[in-house]
Amino acid sequence: MSQFFNAFELGPTVERGPAAVAPEVFRGIYAMPAFVTVETSDLKASTAFWTRGLGFIELFGIPGQIVHLRRWAFQDVLLVAANADSATESAATTAARAAMSVSFSCVLEQLDGIVAACRDLVAGSATEPCDTPWGTRDVEIMTPERVRVVCTAPLPFDPEGQVAHDLAAVGIFAPDTPSGGDNGAHG
């Protein structure tokens, strides 16, 4: 017996062929199960290309640092400003940089096992877990193909804590709070 089953009805393109209609751009705030991070030396030009060329919207941004783009649900791209020092980095540093970066959601209890397994396979391939300003604990893994994989697990959320205040400062409010507005329950 196979462990697989027909789940085509789960995707946004259940209907196939000429009769298929693209879903609306999804503007909700959710914990992203996976997303791509793209480093750019020109946030404005990159944002224009992704929005006008590829049909993404700018969900939000922090000027000069990051632009969060979205197309359909679970099609998220983070454009991040390139390191200012990248123009003067050595050839060895450039060669060691990731070819691309992708992030996958995990739970806290998985992180240590992921680090250990990756290090067993390739020494030095995984960082120690690190807490982020946006309320996750992340580990970074560099694969043999030079793909930077970030495994990111949400930390407990305090709607009155520093992370909530920092997110509110850029217009992202916790659900079920007075300022949460349209970020509350839907459906």
C-alpha positions in Angstrom: 0.0 0.0 0.0 1.3 3.5 -0.9 1.8 6.2 1.7 0.7 8.7 -0.9 -2.8 9.9 -1.8 -4.4 12.1 -4.3 -4.3 15.7 -2.9 -4.6 17.8 -6.0 -7.6 19.6 -4.4 -5.3 21.2 -1.8 -3.5 23.5 -4.3 -4.6 26.9 -5.6 -4.6 25.4 -9.2 -7.1 22.6 -8.8 -8.6 23.3 -12.1 -6.1 22.7 -14.9 -5.8 23.9 -18.5 -7.5 26.8 -20.2 -10.4 26.9 -17.8 -8.1 27.5 -14.8 -8.5 30.9 -13.0 -5.7 32.3 -10.9 -6.5 32.9 -7.3 -6.5 36.4 -5.9 -3.4 37.8 -4.4 -3.5 36.8 -0.7 -3.0 39.7 1.7 -3.4 37.9 5.0 -0.7 37.7 7.6 0.3 34.1 8.5 3.3 32.2 9.8 5.0 31.4 6.5 5.7 27.6 6.2 8.4 28.3 3.5 9.8 31.3 1.7 12.7 32.4 -0.5 15.1 35.2 0.5 16.7 37.1 -2.3 19.6 39.5 -1.7 19.7 42.6 -3.9 21.9 45.7 -4.3 18.8 47.6 -5.5 15.6 47.1 -3.5 13.6 49.5 -5.7 14.6 47.9 -9.0 14.1 44.4 -7.6 10.7 45.3 -6.2 9.6 46.7 -9.5 10.7 43.6 -11.3 9.0 41.2 -8.9 5.8 43.3 -8.7 5.3 44.5 -12.3 7.0 41.5 -14.0 6.0 38.5 -11.9 2.7 39.7 -10.4 3.7 39.9 -6.7 2.5 42.6 -4.4 4.5 44.5 -1.8 2.9 43.2 1.4 5.1 45.4 3.6 8.6 46.8 3.7 11.2 48.4 6.0 12.8 51.1 3.8 16.4 50.3 2.8 16.3 46.9 4.5 13.6 44.4 3.4 10.6 44.1 1.2 8.1 41.3 1.8 6.5 40.2 -1.5 3.5 38.0 -1.9 1.6 36.4 -4.8 -0.8 33.6 -3.9 -1.0 32.2 -0.4 2.3 30.6 0.6 4.2 32.2 -2.3 6.4 34.6 -0.2 9.7 36.3 -1.2 11.8 38.5 1.0 14.0 40.9 -0.8 16.8 42.0 1.5 19.4 44.7 1.0 22.8 43.3 0.1 25.5 43.7 2.6 27.2 47.1 2.1 30.6 45.3 2.3 29.8 42.9 -0.5 31.4 45.2 -3.1 34.8 44.9 -1.4 34.6 41.2 -0.2 37.4 38.8 -1.3 37.0 36.3 -4.1 37.1 33.5 -1.5 34.3 35.1 0.5 32.2 35.5 -2.7 32.7 31.9 -3.6 31.6 30.8 -0.2 28.4 32.7 -0.3 25.1 30.9 -0.8 23.8 30.4 -4.3 20.3 31.0 -2.9 18.4 31.0 0.4 15.2 29.2 1.4 13.5 29.0 4.8 11.4 26.3 6.1 9.1 26.4 9.2 9.9 23.9 12.0 9.0 23.5 15.7 11.5 24.3 18.4 12.1 20.6 19.4 13.3 19.8 15.8 16.2 22.3 15.6 18.8 20.5 17.7 18.2 17.3 15.8 18.5 19.1 12.4 21.8 20.7 13.5 23.3 17.4 14.7 22.2 15.5 11.6 23.6 18.1 9.2 26.9 18.3 11.1 27.2 14.5 11.1 26.9 14.6 7.3 29.1 17.7 6.7 31.2 19.1 9.5 30.5 22.8 10.1 27.4 22.9 7.9 25.0 24.2 10.6 25.0 27.1 12.9 23.9 27.1 16.6 20.3 28.1 17.1 19.9 31.9 17.2 16.9 34.0 18.3 15.7 36.7 15.9 14.1 40.1 16.5 10.9 38.9 14.9 10.3 36.1 17.4 11.8 32.9 15.9 14.7 30.7 16.7 16.7 29.9 13.5 19.5 27.6 12.4 21.3 28.1 9.1 22.6 25.2 7.1 24.8 25.4 4.1 24.2 22.4 1.8 26.9 20.9 -0.4 25.2 22.7 -3.4 25.7 26.1 -1.6 22.0 26.5 -0.8 21.5 28.4 2.5 18.6 26.6 4.3 17.2 28.4 7.3 15.1 26.3 9.6 12.9 28.7 11.6 10.8 27.9 14.6 8.4 30.4 16.2 9.1 31.3 19.8 6.2 31.8 22.3 4.5 35.1 21.4 3.7 37.7 24.0 1.3 40.3 22.6 2.7 42.9 25.1 6.3 42.0 24.5 9.1 43.6 22.6 8.6 41.5 19.4 4.9 42.6 19.3 5.9 46.2 19.7 8.6 46.0 17.0 6.2 44.3 14.5 3.5 46.9 15.3 6.0 49.6 14.5 6.1 48.4 10.9 2.4 47.9 10.7 2.0 44.2 11.7 -0.3 43.8 14.6 -1.1 40.7 16.7 -4.5 39.2 16.1 -7.1 39.9 18.8 -5.5 43.2 19.9 -7.2 46.6 19.7 -4.8 47.6 16.8 -5.1 44.2 15.1 -7.9 45.5 12.9 -8.3 43.2 9.9 -5.6 40.8 11.2 -8.2 39.1 13.4 -10.1 35.9 12.6 -11.2 35.4 9.0 -13.6 32.9 7.4 
